[in-house]
Each structure stands twice: as C-alpha cells, then as structure tokens.
Amino acid sequence: MLFNEEQYDEIMLVYYNHQRENHAEEDRRKEEIYNKIPRIAEIDRNIASSSINACRARLKHSVHNTEEVIENNHRLINEKEALLRSNGYPDNYLKPIYTCPLCQDTGKVGSEYCSCFKQATISMLYKQSTLTNILNKENFKTFDLSYYPKEPDNIHPYTPYDNMKNILEKTKDFTRNFDENGGNILFYGETGLGKTFLSNCIAKELLDTRHTVLYQTAIHLFEEVCGDTIMKKNNNPKNREIYEYLYRCDLLIIDDLGTEFTNSFVSSELYDILNTRIRENKSTVISTNLNLKELTARYSDRTSTRIFAEYKVYNFYGSNIRLAKRRTSINE
C-alpha cells in the first residue's frame, strides 16, 4: 500500500477504536433494553442456551433436532423484534454496530482491502500534503456567493451571482445524489473564479460520506504519476499505487487541466483515464482555465467529444474571487 509500517499501525488503530466504541454502544443499548424490557434479556439467554446445546450435541455426535432449534430461535427473534417495535425501537437496535458495514470494521472484505481502507491510504496522503487543512477551510459551508456580482455583464444571459448560485446548487445535488446518479462534471472559466474551491467542496462532502476520492492537479497527475508509472522514470511505488487508484476510486478530481505540458502521451493518458472511468461508471470532476474551444484544440477530438457527451459543463465567470478575498484580508 501507500504507507510504511508505522502508518499502517496508525490506520489500524483507527479501526480498533471504531470497534471499541461500537462495542461500548452495543453494551449500553443492551443494558438499556434489558432494564426496560426484561423479556428480551430472557429471549437472548434462551437463544444462546439452545444454540450452545445444539453445538455440543453435534460435537458429541448426539442426536439433536437442529431444525427444531432453528425454528424455535426464529420465533424468539420475531418476538424480540416485535417487543422492540412496540416500545418505539427499530428492529436492529440490538444488532452489532459497524462504522463500515462492508468490512465490519476489519479493513478487509475477504482477501481484498475494503473501500474504506483504500480511502484511508488516500486520506493519509491528503494529511501529508496538507489537503486535509484545505478541505476544512474550503467546503460548502464556507462557500460565499457574495463575491459574485449581481449586476449583468451584458455578455452572459445570467448575472455572475445567479450563474454561480445555480452551479452551487447543481453541485450540491451531485453530492446528495451521488450514489444513485453518479455522473461527471467539467468546470471551466478564467482563473480565480472558484473552480478549485468548488471541487474541494465536492471532495469534502463525499469524503465525509465515506466515498473514495482522489484529488490530483493535472501537472502532478501527468508529469509525476503517469510519467513515473508509464515511462518508469523513477518507478516510485507510491505513484504506481496512485496510478492504479485513478481507475478505482469513486471520484477522481483533476484540477487545472491544461496547466500540464501537453503532448501525445498526455492526451492518450487523459483519454484512457476518462474513457475507462466512464465505461466503469466511475465519476470524474475536471476543472480548467481553458475555454471549450481551447480544450478541443489542445486535446484529441475523441477526448473532447467524450467530455462534451458525458459531462455536465458549467461555465464560471465574473470577478476574480481570489484577488477580491486577498484585498479583503489586507484591508482587515
């Protein structure tokens, strides 16, 4: 994986803490229910006792009616769930609690690492690259529409404010309906208009809902990750892992497309990444300072055609937000 033994232990400590906290909550719930509904405590003892007796009988090769035990336990479970419901609790209130139901807080599903464990490796990279701090500052709660002018610019059909308000709402819909709809997004417009900020908002929202997200600037993606992995400049194992993760993560964010040195290798890699992710229903968000004409001219026809056909395209315009924020901080 992407980390050393010490970092692995740090991640596994998180899983241990999840297990410990969840077990403590299970015990609290059990004590609460047993005190309030003593019959459920009796049911649990009967189920445990009959199951143990059946197991002992099998080990001793004694005659034992297993089907009768199963049927009786099933009746007891139904009674238990009915008692929980009649007292205002959900059926699963006493079931085991897992932070990640997929791996049941073990980090693995079968012999494969769980998606939550894979995300932990990416989160470790984010932590190392200070991106975690950025996401704490740049998220939907801190996105400020007041920087976008409400006056028409006589060029676009909507004011910069109304345009950005619409993009912001569409982006929130994208994250809210991500599991059902997925999809792909292209943000384009001049520098300093909030494209990277909004990409970070998406990343933060999906990371918080336990999705796997990989953020890469175009320069780092093509010159370091793809270049190292494909051209084998340094054969860095971290870059190899990131390269493979480009195709597996729930959401890939490619920021500042067009700032990299573009050649046939980059165009080919970009098409392969985007096309594979589309084919496998994996979502991608791209931000670029290029306009649509420049995007078409810089990359192959098949790449631009794929983007325009499969991506929701949002145009950012208005005043330079980055400069406005800088002026505000200076004046303060």
C-alpha positions as CSV (number, residue, x, y, z in Angstrom):
1,M,0.0,0.0,0.0
2,L,0.9,3.7,0.1
3,F,2.4,3.8,3.6
4,N,5.0,2.3,5.9
5,E,4.5,0.0,8.9
6,E,4.1,2.9,11.3
7,Q,1.4,4.5,9.2
8,Y,-0.3,1.1,8.8
9,D,-0.4,0.7,12.5
10,E,-1.9,4.2,12.8
11,I,-4.7,3.3,10.4
12,M,-5.4,0.0,12.2
13,L,-5.6,1.9,15.5
14,V,-8.5,3.8,14.0
15,Y,-10.3,0.5,13.2
16,Y,-9.6,-0.7,16.7
17,N,-11.1,2.5,18.2
18,H,-14.1,2.1,15.9
19,Q,-14.6,-1.5,17.2
20,R,-14.1,-0.4,20.8
21,E,-16.5,2.5,20.6
22,N,-19.2,0.4,18.8
23,H,-18.9,-2.4,21.3
24,A,-19.4,0.1,24.1
25,E,-22.5,1.4,22.4
26,E,-23.8,-2.1,21.9
27,D,-23.4,-2.8,25.6
28,R,-25.1,0.4,26.5
29,R,-28.1,-0.4,24.3
30,K,-28.3,-3.9,25.7
31,E,-28.3,-2.7,29.3
32,E,-31.0,-0.1,28.4
33,I,-33.2,-2.6,26.7
34,Y,-32.7,-5.4,29.3
35,N,-33.7,-2.9,32.1
36,K,-36.7,-1.6,30.2
37,I,-37.9,-4.9,28.6
38,P,-36.8,-7.9,30.8
39,R,-38.4,-10.4,28.4
40,I,-35.8,-9.5,25.8
41,A,-33.0,-10.5,28.2
42,E,-34.8,-13.8,28.7
43,I,-35.1,-14.3,25.0
44,D,-31.4,-13.7,24.4
45,R,-30.5,-16.2,27.1
46,N,-32.8,-18.8,25.6
47,I,-31.4,-18.3,22.1
48,A,-27.8,-18.5,23.4
49,S,-28.5,-21.6,25.5
50,S,-30.3,-23.6,22.8
51,S,-27.5,-22.7,20.3
52,I,-24.8,-23.9,22.7
53,N,-26.6,-27.1,23.4
54,A,-27.1,-27.8,19.7
55,C,-23.4,-27.2,19.1
56,R,-22.4,-29.5,21.9
57,A,-24.7,-32.2,20.7
58,R,-23.1,-32.0,17.2
59,L,-19.6,-32.3,18.7
60,K,-20.6,-35.3,20.7
61,H,-22.4,-36.8,17.6
62,S,-25.5,-37.0,19.7
63,V,-29.0,-37.0,18.1
64,H,-30.3,-33.4,18.1
65,N,-33.1,-31.8,16.2
66,T,-31.3,-28.9,14.6
67,E,-34.3,-27.8,12.6
68,E,-36.4,-27.5,15.7
69,V,-33.7,-25.3,17.4
70,I,-33.6,-23.1,14.3
71,E,-37.4,-22.8,14.1
72,N,-37.6,-22.0,17.9
73,N,-34.9,-19.4,17.7
74,H,-36.6,-17.8,14.7
75,R,-39.8,-17.5,16.7
76,L,-37.9,-15.9,19.6
77,I,-36.2,-13.4,17.3
78,N,-39.5,-12.4,15.8
79,E,-40.9,-11.9,19.3
80,K,-37.8,-9.9,20.2
81,E,-38.2,-7.6,17.2
82,A,-41.9,-7.1,17.9
83,L,-41.2,-6.1,21.5
84,L,-38.6,-3.6,20.3
85,R,-41.1,-2.1,17.8
86,S,-43.9,-1.9,20.3
87,N,-41.6,0.0,22.7
88,G,-40.5,2.5,20.0
89,Y,-37.2,1.0,19.0
90,P,-36.1,-0.2,15.5
91,D,-35.8,-3.9,14.8
92,N,-32.0,-3.7,14.5
93,Y,-31.4,-1.7,17.8
94,L,-29.6,-4.6,19.4
95,K,-27.7,-5.8,16.2
96,P,-23.9,-5.3,16.0
97,I,-22.9,-1.8,15.1
98,Y,-20.3,-1.2,12.4
99,T,-18.7,2.1,11.3
100,C,-18.2,0.4,7.9
101,P,-20.8,-2.4,7.3
102,L,-18.9,-3.6,4.3
103,C,-15.9,-4.9,6.2
104,Q,-17.4,-4.8,9.7
105,D,-14.5,-2.6,10.8
106,T,-11.8,-5.1,9.9
107,G,-10.4,-3.2,6.9
108,K,-10.9,-6.2,4.5
109,V,-13.7,-7.8,2.6
110,G,-12.5,-11.4,2.1
111,S,-8.9,-11.2,0.9
112,E,-9.3,-7.7,-0.5
113,Y,-8.8,-4.3,1.2
114,C,-12.2,-2.6,1.8
115,S,-13.0,0.7,0.1
116,C,-12.8,2.4,3.5
117,F,-9.3,1.1,4.0
118,K,-8.3,2.3,0.5
119,Q,-9.7,5.7,1.3
120,A,-7.6,5.7,4.5
121,T,-4.5,5.4,2.4
122,I,-5.6,8.4,0.3
123,S,-6.5,10.3,3.4
124,M,-3.0,9.6,4.7
125,L,-1.6,11.2,1.5
126,Y,-4.0,14.2,2.0
127,K,-2.8,14.6,5.5
128,Q,0.8,14.5,4.4
129,S,0.1,17.1,1.6
130,T,-1.9,19.5,3.9
131,L,-5.0,18.9,1.7
132,T,-7.0,18.0,4.8
133,N,-6.5,21.5,6.2
134,I,-7.6,22.9,2.8
135,L,-10.8,20.9,2.8
136,N,-11.6,22.1,6.4
137,K,-11.5,25.7,5.0
138,E,-12.9,25.1,1.5
139,N,-16.3,23.4,1.8
140,F,-20.0,24.1,1.1
141,K,-20.4,25.8,4.5
142,T,-17.7,28.3,3.7
143,F,-18.6,28.9,0.0
144,D,-19.5,32.6,-0.2
145,L,-21.8,33.7,-3.0
146,S,-21.4,37.4,-2.1
147,Y,-18.2,37.7,-4.1
148,Y,-20.1,37.2,-7.3
149,P,-21.6,40.4,-8.8
150,K,-25.4,40.6,-9.1
151,E,-25.2,43.1,-11.9
152,P,-25.5,41.8,-15.5
153,D,-22.2,41.8,-17.6
154,N,-24.0,42.2,-21.0
155,I,-22.2,39.1,-22.2
156,H,-23.9,36.2,-20.4
157,P,-27.6,35.5,-20.0
158,Y,-27.4,35.4,-16.2
159,T,-25.6,37.6,-13.7
160,P,-22.4,36.0,-12.2
161,Y,-24.3,35.7,-8.9
162,D,-27.2,33.8,-10.4
163,N,-24.9,31.7,-12.5
164,M,-22.8,30.7,-9.5
165,K,-25.9,30.1,-7.4
166,N,-27.2,27.7,-10.0
167,I,-23.8,25.9,-10.2
168,L,-23.5,25.7,-6.5
169,E,-27.0,24.1,-6.2
170,K,-26.3,21.7,-9.1
171,T,-23.0,20.7,-7.4
172,K,-24.8,20.0,-4.1
173,D,-27.3,17.9,-5.9
174,F,-24.4,16.0,-7.4
175,T,-23.1,15.1,-4.0
176,R,-26.5,14.4,-2.5
177,N,-27.5,12.0,-5.3
178,F,-24.0,10.6,-5.9
179,D,-24.8,7.0,-5.0
180,E,-27.9,6.9,-7.2
181,N,-26.8,9.0,-10.2
182,G,-23.0,9.4,-10.2
183,G,-22.1,11.5,-13.2
184,N,-19.2,13.7,-14.3
185,I,-18.6,17.5,-14.2
186,L,-16.5,20.0,-16.1
187,F,-15.8,23.4,-14.5
188,Y,-14.3,25.9,-16.9
189,G,-13.6,29.6,-16.8
190,E,-10.8,32.1,-16.1
191,T,-8.5,31.8,-13.1
192,G,-9.7,32.8,-9.6
193,L,-13.4,32.2,-10.1
194,G,-13.8,29.4,-7.6
195,K,-13.4,26.3,-9.7
196,T,-10.8,24.6,-7.4
197,F,-12.7,25.8,-4.3
198,L,-15.9,24.1,-5.5
199,S,-14.0,21.0,-6.5
200,N,-12.8,20.9,-2.9
201,C,-16.3,21.3,-1.6
202,I,-17.3,18.1,-3.6
203,A,-14.3,16.3,-2.3
204,K,-15.0,17.2,1.4
205,E,-18.7,16.2,1.1
206,L,-18.0,12.8,-0.5
207,L,-15.1,12.0,1.9
208,D,-17.4,12.8,4.8
209,T,-19.9,10.3,3.5
210,R,-17.3,7.5,3.2
211,H,-16.7,7.7,-0.5
212,T,-13.2,7.2,-2.0
213,V,-11.9,10.4,-3.5
214,L,-8.6,11.1,-5.3
215,Y,-7.6,14.7,-6.0
216,Q,-4.8,15.4,-8.5
217,T,-3.5,18.5,-10.1
218,A,-3.0,18.0,-13.9
219,I,0.7,18.8,-13.6
220,H,1.3,16.2,-10.8
221,L,-1.0,13.6,-12.4
222,F,0.7,13.6,-15.8
223,E,4.2,14.6,-15.1
224,E,4.7,12.6,-11.8
225,V,2.1,9.8,-11.5
226,C,1.6,8.9,-15.1
227,G,5.1,9.8,-16.2
228,D,6.7,7.8,-13.5
229,T,4.5,4.8,-13.8
230,I,4.3,4.5,-17.6
231,M,7.7,5.9,-18.6
232,K,9.3,4.4,-15.5
233,K,11.5,7.5,-14.7
234,N,11.8,6.6,-11.0
235,N,9.4,3.7,-10.6
236,N,8.1,5.1,-7.4
237,P,5.7,2.6,-5.7
238,K,3.5,5.4,-4.3
239,N,3.0,6.7,-7.8
240,R,2.2,3.2,-9.0
241,E,-0.5,2.9,-6.3
242,I,-2.0,6.3,-7.1
243,Y,-2.0,5.4,-10.8
244,E,-4.0,2.2,-10.2
245,Y,-6.3,4.1,-7.9
246,L,-7.1,6.6,-10.7
247,Y,-9.3,3.9,-12.2
248,R,-10.8,2.5,-8.9
249,C,-11.8,5.5,-6.7
250,D,-15.4,6.6,-6.5
251,L,-14.5,10.1,-7.6
252,L,-11.4,11.4,-9.4
253,I,-10.8,15.2,-9.3
254,I,-8.4,16.6,-12.0
255,D,-7.7,20.2,-11.1
256,D,-6.2,22.8,-13.5
257,L,-6.3,20.7,-16.6
258,G,-4.3,22.5,-19.3
259,T,-1.5,23.6,-17.0
260,E,0.5,20.5,-17.7
261,F,2.8,20.1,-20.7
262,T,0.5,18.6,-23.2
263,N,1.8,16.1,-25.8
264,S,0.6,12.9,-27.4
265,F,1.4,10.9,-24.2
266,V,-0.7,13.2,-22.0
267,S,-3.6,13.2,-24.5
268,S,-3.5,9.4,-24.7
269,E,-3.4,9.0,-20.9
270,L,-6.1,11.5,-20.4
271,Y,-8.4,9.7,-22.8
272,D,-7.6,6.3,-21.3
273,I,-8.4,7.5,-17.7
274,L,-11.6,9.3,-18.7
275,N,-12.9,6.7,-21.0
276,T,-12.2,3.8,-18.6
277,R,-13.9,5.6,-15.8
278,I,-17.0,6.4,-17.9
279,R,-17.1,2.8,-19.0
280,E,-17.0,1.6,-15.4
281,N,-19.5,4.2,-14.2
282,K,-16.9,6.0,-12.1
283,S,-17.3,9.7,-11.6
284,T,-14.8,12.4,-12.5
285,V,-14.7,16.2,-11.9
286,I,-12.4,18.3,-14.1
287,S,-11.6,22.0,-13.6
288,T,-9.8,24.0,-16.3
289,N,-8.9,27.6,-17.2
290,L,-9.3,26.7,-20.9
291,N,-12.4,27.6,-22.7
292,L,-14.2,24.9,-24.7
293,K,-12.6,25.9,-28.0
294,E,-9.1,25.8,-26.4
295,L,-10.0,22.5,-24.7
296,T,-10.9,20.9,-28.1
297,A,-7.8,22.3,-29.8
298,R,-5.4,21.1,-27.1
299,Y,-6.6,17.5,-26.7
300,S,-7.7,14.9,-29.2
301,D,-11.2,15.0,-30.8
302,R,-12.1,11.7,-29.1
303,T,-11.2,13.2,-25.7
304,S,-13.2,16.4,-26.1
305,T,-16.1,14.5,-27.7
306,R,-16.2,12.2,-24.8
307,I,-16.2,15.0,-22.3
308,F,-18.9,17.0,-24.0
309,A,-21.1,13.9,-24.3
310,E,-20.7,12.6,-20.8
311,Y,-20.0,15.6,-18.6
312,K,-22.2,18.3,-17.2
313,V,-20.4,21.5,-18.2
314,Y,-20.5,24.6,-16.1
315,N,-19.0,28.0,-17.1
316,F,-17.6,30.2,-14.3
317,Y,-17.5,33.9,-15.0
318,G,-17.4,37.2,-13.0
319,S,-14.7,39.0,-11.0
320,N,-11.6,37.3,-9.8
321,I,-12.6,35.9,-6.4
322,R,-9.1,35.1,-5.3
323,L,-8.0,38.8,-5.7
324,A,-11.1,40.1,-4.0
325,K,-10.5,37.8,-1.0
326,R,-6.9,38.9,-0.9
327,R,-7.9,42.6,-0.9
328,T,-10.4,42.0,1.9
329,S,-7.8,40.2,4.1
330,I,-5.4,43.1,3.5
331,N,-8.0,45.8,4.4
332,E,-8.9,43.9,7.6
